Amino acid sequence: MPKISLDMPNEIVEDLKGHVGDSKKFVSLADAIRTACRKMLDQLDEIDHRHGRLEE
């Protein structure tokens, strides 16, 4: 799996960390970011589909 590096505002990182850990939604910060990216891509695909921009 490729590794990436990115800059992110501290308030976003701290907000994400509130959802990471035992008994929380994500097991790691990386897991939270991957999940958010997947969800965003699904939403963009749905928007493209509604506007006829996706090939079947």
N, CA, C and O of each residue as an XYZ file, in Angstrom:
224
protein
N       0.856     -1.167      0.000
C       0.000      0.000      0.000
C       0.902      1.231      0.000
O       1.809      1.331      0.826
N       0.664      2.164     -0.914
C       1.480      3.381     -0.941
C       1.298      4.212      0.326
O       0.224      4.218      0.928
N       2.332      4.893      0.711
C       2.259      5.817      1.846
C       2.250      7.237      1.302
O       2.935      7.545      0.326
N       1.470      8.095      1.941
C       1.418      9.493      1.546
C       1.683     10.358      2.768
O       1.567      9.910      3.909
N       2.034     11.583      2.504
C       2.229     12.558      3.567
C       1.363     13.756      3.223
O       1.251     14.136      2.057
N       0.749     14.352      4.242
C      -0.077     15.524      3.965
C      -0.057     16.471      5.148
O       0.214     16.080      6.283
N      -0.344     17.697      4.857
C      -0.488     18.716      5.888
C      -1.979     18.882      6.156
O      -2.793     18.917      5.233
N      -2.319     18.983      7.442
C      -3.721     19.105      7.825
C      -3.803     20.047      9.021
O      -2.975     19.967      9.929
N      -4.788     20.934      9.030
C      -4.938     21.835     10.179
C      -5.100     21.045     11.481
O      -5.776     20.017     11.510
N      -4.484     21.527     12.539
C      -4.503     20.852     13.827
C      -5.917     20.609     14.346
O      -6.170     19.577     14.967
N      -6.846     21.538     14.104
C      -8.204     21.344     14.618
C      -8.885     20.141     13.974
O      -9.697     19.478     14.619
N      -8.567     19.847     12.711
C      -9.131     18.664     12.064
C      -8.513     17.402     12.665
O      -9.219     16.432     12.940
N      -7.198     17.416     12.866
C      -6.520     16.269     13.462
C      -7.086     15.980     14.854
O      -7.382     14.831     15.181
N      -7.232     17.001     15.651
C      -7.756     16.807     17.014
C      -9.193     16.304     16.988
O      -9.567     15.463     17.805
N      -9.996     16.803     16.070
C     -11.375     16.338     15.945
C     -11.400     14.862     15.553
O     -12.166     14.081     16.117
N     -10.564     14.480     14.588
C     -10.479     13.081     14.184
C     -10.034     12.186     15.334
O     -10.582     11.101     15.529
N      -9.044     12.638     16.093
C      -8.525     11.835     17.206
C      -9.606     11.539     18.238
O      -9.519     10.542     18.956
N     -10.612     12.383     18.321
C     -11.719     12.137     19.232
C     -12.563     10.938     18.837
O     -13.369     10.452     19.631
N     -12.380     10.457     17.607
C     -13.136      9.315     17.101
C     -12.267      8.069     16.942
O     -12.721      7.057     16.408
N     -11.024      8.142     17.405
C     -10.061      7.056     17.232
C      -9.730      6.432     18.584
O      -9.537      7.136     19.575
N      -9.669      5.109     18.609
C      -9.245      4.413     19.816
C     -10.176      3.278     20.200
O     -11.144      2.983     19.498
N      -9.872      2.652     21.315
C     -10.692      1.547     21.808
C     -12.132      2.008     22.016
O     -12.382      3.077     22.575
N     -13.052      1.202     21.566
C     -14.497      1.458     21.698
C     -14.957      2.690     20.927
O     -16.013      3.249     21.224
N     -14.183      3.111     19.950
C     -14.591      4.241     19.102
C     -14.708      3.751     17.670
O     -14.475      2.574     17.396
N     -15.063      4.629     16.765
C     -15.377      4.213     15.393
C     -14.147      3.752     14.612
O     -14.258      2.827     13.808
N     -12.997      4.354     14.816
C     -11.806      4.046     14.029
C     -10.688      3.511     14.911
O     -10.549      3.916     16.065
N      -9.891      2.597     14.362
C      -8.790      2.017     15.129
C      -7.533      2.879     15.080
O      -6.661      2.760     15.941
N      -7.441      3.742     14.077
C      -6.271      4.607     13.946
C      -6.641      5.861     13.166
O      -7.690      5.927     12.525
N      -5.765      6.844     13.232
C      -5.970      8.071     12.460
C      -5.949      7.749     10.966
O      -6.741      8.297     10.200
N      -5.043      6.860     10.552
C      -4.974      6.466      9.136
C      -6.286      5.814      8.698
O      -6.770      6.075      7.597
N      -6.861      4.970      9.552
C      -8.136      4.328      9.244
C      -9.237      5.368      9.066
O     -10.062      5.248      8.160
N      -9.257      6.379      9.915
C     -10.257      7.443      9.815
C     -10.112      8.207      8.502
O     -11.107      8.512      7.845
N      -8.885      8.514      8.126
C      -8.643      9.270      6.890
C      -9.000      8.428      5.671
O      -9.625      8.930      4.737
N      -8.606      7.132      5.667
C      -8.965      6.247      4.541
C     -10.479      6.143      4.398
O     -11.003      6.216      3.287
N     -11.179      5.975      5.508
C     -12.636      5.850      5.477
C     -13.279      7.127      4.948
O     -14.214      7.070      4.149
N     -12.783      8.272      5.392
C     -13.324      9.553      4.924
C     -13.098      9.727      3.421
O     -13.976     10.216      2.710
N     -11.923      9.330      2.942
C     -11.635      9.439      1.503
C     -12.542      8.526      0.694
O     -13.057      8.924     -0.351
N     -12.740      7.295      1.178
C     -13.635      6.371      0.468
C     -15.052      6.924      0.397
O     -15.708      6.855     -0.642
N     -15.515      7.472      1.516
C     -16.872      8.021      1.547
C     -16.994      9.207      0.588
O     -17.982      9.324     -0.136
N     -15.992     10.081      0.586
C     -16.019     11.227     -0.309
C     -16.032     10.768     -1.765
O     -16.779     11.317     -2.575
N     -15.216      9.768     -2.109
C     -15.182      9.269     -3.482
C     -16.510      8.641     -3.881
O     -16.957      8.810     -5.016
N     -17.149      7.914     -2.958
C     -18.479      7.367     -3.240
C     -19.485      8.482     -3.507
O     -20.309      8.375     -4.416
N     -19.419      9.554     -2.714
C     -20.327     10.688     -2.908
C     -20.072     11.371     -4.239
O     -21.017     11.755     -4.929
N     -18.806     11.528     -4.611
C     -18.482     12.144     -5.898
C     -18.951     11.273     -7.055
O     -19.444     11.789     -8.057
N     -18.799      9.937     -6.925
C     -19.301      9.032     -7.961
C     -20.813      9.166     -8.109
O     -21.331      9.176     -9.225
N     -21.521      9.269     -6.984
C     -22.974      9.417     -7.036
C     -23.371     10.725     -7.715
O     -24.307     10.747     -8.514
N     -22.674     11.805     -7.407
C     -22.938     13.100     -8.058
C     -22.679     12.993     -9.556
O     -23.489     13.447    -10.365
N     -21.542     12.390     -9.926
C     -21.228     12.220    -11.352
C     -22.282     11.363    -12.041
O     -22.676     11.650    -13.172
N     -22.739     10.313    -11.365
C     -23.770      9.449    -11.939
C     -25.061     10.229    -12.197
O     -25.669     10.095    -13.259
N     -25.475     11.041    -11.226
C     -26.706     11.831    -11.386
C     -26.589     12.824    -12.526
O     -27.586     13.158    -13.167
N     -25.373     13.300    -12.786
C     -25.174     14.285    -13.852
C     -24.743     13.646    -15.169
O     -24.369     14.345    -16.111
N     -24.796     12.319    -15.228
C     -24.480     11.614    -16.460
C     -23.014     11.647    -16.835
O     -22.669     11.517    -18.010
N     -22.154     11.817    -15.857
C     -20.720     11.907    -16.167
C     -19.977     10.603    -15.967
O     -18.765     10.557    -16.181
N     -20.658      9.540    -15.565
C     -20.006      8.249    -15.376
C     -20.388      7.313    -16.498
O     -21.547      7.260    -16.910
N     -19.406      6.571    -16.994
C     -19.693      5.551    -17.993
C     -20.248      4.330    -17.279
O     -19.778      3.978    -16.197
N     -21.217      3.697    -17.859
C     -21.823      2.497    -17.244
C     -20.908      1.323    -17.388
O     -21.236      0.225    -16.938
